[in-house]
Amino acid sequence: MRIEVTTDIATCQRLRRVVFIEEQGVSEADEVDGLDGQAIHLLAFDGEAPVGTARLLLKGPVGKIGRVCVLPEARGTGLGAALIRKALEVLRDQPGVREAYLGSQSHATGFYEKLGFAVEGEEFDDAGIPHRHMRRAL
């Protein structure tokens, strides 16, 4: 598997549609937020097949990791963790970015804690799914 920074936003959006809209029932209005044009996108491949993506938004010293998804057939392979490690690497390369932030689905906080993130604040609803804010230094 390989993970690359990409300009192929359409493929990233297709993967997100499969996971978030079709699988998890997130509304299209919640998924399509108009921020893709200002983001850095990561695309993960198994051979030549795209199987995962993540989106990075920069705001001052904070890089927000979001829209992280892995197709069902690629889950359990370590790809999700590899996507987050690549996201952290890309954020470290951005001038002035010192911290990574994300909104984790509540059931996945343990996954992110293993990657150095800490939960902060109370649980909140995002697109009908319980989430927690998480943060870590770069």
C-alpha positions as CSV (number, residue, x, y, z in Angstrom):
1,M,0.0,0.0,0.0
2,R,1.1,3.5,-0.7
3,I,-0.2,6.9,0.4
4,E,0.3,10.1,-1.6
5,V,-0.6,13.8,-1.5
6,T,-3.0,14.1,-4.4
7,T,-4.9,16.7,-6.5
8,D,-7.4,14.0,-7.5
9,I,-10.2,15.3,-5.3
10,A,-12.9,13.5,-7.3
11,T,-11.5,10.1,-6.3
12,C,-11.2,11.2,-2.7
13,Q,-14.9,12.3,-2.8
14,R,-16.0,9.0,-4.3
15,L,-14.3,7.1,-1.5
16,R,-15.9,9.4,1.1
17,R,-19.3,8.9,-0.6
18,V,-19.0,5.1,-0.2
19,V,-18.0,5.2,3.4
20,F,-19.8,8.2,4.9
21,I,-22.9,8.6,2.8
22,E,-23.7,5.0,1.7
23,E,-22.2,3.0,4.6
24,Q,-22.7,5.3,7.6
25,G,-25.8,7.3,6.4
26,V,-24.3,10.7,6.6
27,S,-26.3,13.2,4.6
28,E,-24.8,14.6,1.4
29,A,-25.2,18.1,2.9
30,D,-23.0,17.2,5.9
31,E,-20.4,15.4,3.8
32,V,-20.1,18.0,1.0
33,D,-19.0,21.1,2.9
34,G,-17.3,23.2,0.2
35,L,-13.8,23.0,1.8
36,D,-12.1,20.5,-0.5
37,G,-10.6,23.2,-2.7
38,Q,-8.6,24.7,0.2
39,A,-7.4,21.3,1.6
40,I,-4.5,19.0,1.2
41,H,-5.8,15.6,0.2
42,L,-4.2,12.2,0.8
43,L,-5.0,9.1,-1.2
44,A,-4.1,5.6,-0.3
45,F,-3.7,2.8,-2.8
46,D,-3.7,-1.0,-2.8
47,G,-1.8,-1.6,-6.0
48,E,-3.5,0.8,-8.4
49,A,-6.9,0.8,-6.6
50,P,-7.7,3.8,-4.3
51,V,-8.8,2.4,-0.9
52,G,-8.6,5.3,1.5
53,T,-8.3,9.1,1.9
54,A,-7.9,11.9,4.4
55,R,-8.2,15.7,4.2
56,L,-6.0,18.3,5.9
57,L,-7.2,21.8,6.5
58,L,-4.7,24.5,7.8
59,K,-5.7,27.2,10.2
60,G,-2.7,29.1,11.6
61,P,-0.6,26.8,13.8
62,V,-3.3,24.0,13.7
63,G,-3.7,21.3,11.0
64,K,-7.1,19.7,11.1
65,I,-7.2,16.0,10.0
66,G,-10.6,15.1,8.7
67,R,-12.7,13.0,6.3
68,V,-10.5,10.0,7.1
69,C,-11.9,6.8,5.5
70,V,-10.9,3.4,4.4
71,L,-13.0,1.1,2.2
72,P,-14.3,-2.0,4.0
73,E,-12.0,-4.4,2.0
74,A,-8.9,-2.5,3.2
75,R,-9.8,-2.3,6.9
76,G,-7.8,-4.2,9.5
77,T,-4.6,-3.8,7.4
78,G,-3.1,-0.9,9.3
79,L,-4.0,1.5,6.5
80,G,-6.0,3.8,8.8
81,A,-3.0,4.3,11.1
82,A,-0.7,4.7,8.1
83,L,-3.0,7.5,6.8
84,I,-2.8,9.3,10.1
85,R,1.0,9.0,10.3
86,K,1.2,10.4,6.7
87,A,-1.1,13.2,7.6
88,L,1.1,14.1,10.6
89,E,4.2,14.0,8.4
90,V,2.6,16.3,5.9
91,L,1.4,18.7,8.6
92,R,4.9,18.8,10.1
93,D,6.2,20.0,6.7
94,Q,3.8,23.0,6.7
95,P,5.4,26.2,7.9
96,G,4.1,27.3,11.3
97,V,1.9,24.3,11.9
98,R,2.6,22.9,15.4
99,E,-0.5,21.0,16.4
100,A,-2.9,18.4,14.8
101,Y,-6.6,18.4,15.6
102,L,-9.4,16.1,14.6
103,G,-13.0,15.1,15.4
104,S,-13.0,11.4,16.1
105,Q,-16.1,9.2,16.0
106,S,-16.4,8.4,19.7
107,H,-16.0,4.6,19.1
108,A,-12.6,5.4,17.5
109,T,-10.9,7.5,20.2
110,G,-8.7,4.5,21.3
111,F,-7.4,4.2,17.8
112,Y,-6.3,7.9,17.8
113,E,-5.0,7.7,21.3
114,K,-2.5,5.0,20.2
115,L,-1.3,7.6,17.6
116,G,-0.6,10.2,20.3
117,F,-3.9,12.1,20.3
118,A,-5.7,13.1,23.5
119,V,-9.4,13.6,23.9
120,E,-10.6,17.1,24.9
121,G,-14.0,18.4,25.7
122,E,-17.4,16.7,25.8
123,E,-18.9,14.4,23.3
124,F,-20.8,16.1,20.5
125,D,-23.0,15.2,17.6
126,D,-21.7,15.5,14.0
127,A,-24.0,14.3,11.3
128,G,-25.9,12.1,13.7
129,I,-22.8,10.3,14.9
130,P,-21.2,10.9,18.4
131,H,-17.7,12.5,18.2
132,R,-14.9,13.7,20.4
133,H,-12.4,16.4,19.7
134,M,-8.8,15.2,19.9
135,R,-5.5,17.0,19.7
136,R,-1.7,16.3,19.7
137,A,1.5,18.3,19.3
138,L,3.5,17.7,16.1
